Amino acid sequence: MNVNYSVTALKRYHERSNKLDTELEKLCPYAPYTSVLTVIRHIRDRELKEPVTSQLITTINVSEGNASRTIAALRFLKLLDEEGYITPKFREIENAPNEEYPEVLGRILRDEYKHVFMALDPATGNEYLEFAEFLDRLSGERSPIALDRLKNIWNQDSDKLKLLIQRMVDAGILQEYLRSADTDVLRYSVAELYLYGLGMKRQGQR
């Protein structure tokens, strides 16, 4: 998941299923992924002292309006306890070598959000589990990703690939990327929730 963290995809799914935003808020506090990552990076670099509070993180350019939500999201991910102290799970991120850090954080994100999908809709949660093998193979790739690249990564024939992609589109994981005037290559973008959770990056991102 390297990691942007947002629940844009979940909110879209939530809206499609006509549930109240407050239900999703209880399950998974929304916070801009940039704010969550900012705090994670500063703690990982040992630039924040414990306890980590909403007031403290405003000193590292997290806006006051997002501070409380950011702390709530970190607690949801079990990276901070209720008192603002980092947890053993965060120690895994903190102690991971730079090359392993994205994978460790990605695993944590996948583990925690899997339960959110199951809580929102068991069918969607089951789809997540069904897609897990294919999603894991996207680690290190960039979004949007070309159809031919997906075929190579997933090792599916054309008919099976088409069905798999359509089911992921229906589940809110993929969406067809608008083609530009200078290319007719069919590409798909990955919802932000999965993008960073799977260790992917946007095209052009370093």
N, C-alpha and C positions, 0 to 999 in steps of 0.2 A: 503497500500500500505503500521514505520518500513521501511524504504523504500530505495531501490536501484533505481536509476532512469537512464534508458537507453532507446534509441529508436532502439535497435537492431531489434526487431520484425518489426517495421515500415520500417526500411531500407530494410529488406528482402522482405517485401511485395512490397515495392517501386521498388526493382530490378525486381521482378517478373512481375510487370505491366509496365516495360520498361519506367519509367519516369526518368527525370533528377534529380540527387541528389540535385541540387540547388533548385528545387521546394520544396523538403522536408525540406531543410535547412531554407527556408523562413517561412514555416509553423511551424516548431518545431526545434529550434536550438539543434543540438546534443552536448551533454556533457556527460562524464562518470558519471554514477549514483553515484559513490563513491565521486566524487568532489561535486556534488550537495548536497548530504547528509551531507558531511563534513561541508559545509557552513551552512546548515539548523541547524545542531546540535550546532554549535558554536554560531549562533545567538540565538537559543532557550535557550542556557545556558548563554546568555548575555556575551559572550566572544569576541564579535566583536562590534565595535562602528560604528555608521552610519556617513556618507554614506558608504555602502558596495561597494567597487570598485574592479576591477580586480587586481589592485596592492595590495590592502589590503589582499585579500584572498590567495595570494601567501605566506603570513606569517603563514598560517595554513596548509601548505603542499599541496596546490593546485598548480600544475605545471604552469609555465608561459604559456605554450602552450595550456593549458585547461582553463585558467582563464577567458578569454573573453567569451568563449562559455558557461562556467558555469554561468556567470552573465546573459548572454542572455537567458539561460534556466530558470533561476529564474524569469526573467522578463516575459517570456512566461507564466509561471505558475502564474503570477500576485502576486508573493511573494515579489518582489522588484519593485519600480517604476523607471522611467527613470533616476532619480537622485541618485538612490542607497539606497533610504530609504524604510524600510519595510512597507508593506501595511496592511490594516485592515484584509485581508485574512491571512497574515502571523501571525497576532496577535492571530488568532484562533489556530494556531499551537503552538505559544509561550505560550499561557495561558492554553492549554489543559493539564490535568493531564497525568502522564506517561502512565497509562493504556489506555487512550483515544487518545493519540498522533498518533499512527499508523492509527487508523480509520479516524481521522480528515485529516491527510495527504493523506491517500488513497482516500478519497472523492474528495479532490482537484485535485489529479492526474486524477481520472476518469473523472471528469467534464471537465478538460481542454483537455485531449486527445480524448475525444469523438468527439470534434469539428475537431480535426486533421483527424480522420478517415472519418468523413463526407466530409471534404474538399478533401481528396485524392480520395475517391470513395464513392458515396452515398450508393451503395450496401453494402459495408463493414461497413459503419456507421450504416445501418439498422441492419446488423447482430450483431453488438455490442449491440444495444438496445434489440434485440431478445434474446441474450445470457445473458443479464445483471443479470437476476434472478439467473441463474446458477453460474455465476462468483462470485456474492456476497456471495454465500454459501461456497466458497473456502477460505474465510477469516479465518486465523488462521491455515490453513493446510500447509503441506510441499510438495515441489516439488523435485523429481518426486513423483507422487501420484499413488497408485495402482488402477487398474480398479475396484476392488471390493469396494474400498473406495469411488470412484466416484459414483458407483451404489447406495451406502447407502446415500451419501450426497444429490444426485440429485433425489433419489426416482423414478428411471426410470426402466422399464422392459428392458430385454436384447436387444431387437430389437430397441427400442427407444434410449437406451443408445448408442448403436453402431452408430446409425445415427447421434445423437447429437455430439459424439466425432469426427466422421469423418468430420462433418461440421466445427467444431472448428479447426481441423487439417488443413482443406482447407483454413480457414480464418487466419491461422498463429498464433492461440492462443495456441494450444497444439501441441506437437509432440511426437511420440512414443519414449520412452526411451530405449536405447540399453540394452538388458538383459545381466546380468553378468553370469559367469560360475556357480556361486553358487545359482542361483535362476531362476525359470522360470515364476515368477510373472510378468504379463503384467503391465507396468507402463507408465505414461505419464508425460513429463515435461511441465512446463508452461513458455511461453515466458517471458523474463525479464520484459517487459513493463507491463504485467499483474501481474506477480509474486509479485512485490513490490507494485504495485498499488492496489492489492486486499488484502494486509496485509498477504501475504504468506511468507514463508521462504524456503531456500534451505535445503535439508536434511543435517543434521549435523551442521547447523547454529544455534547459540544461539539467 
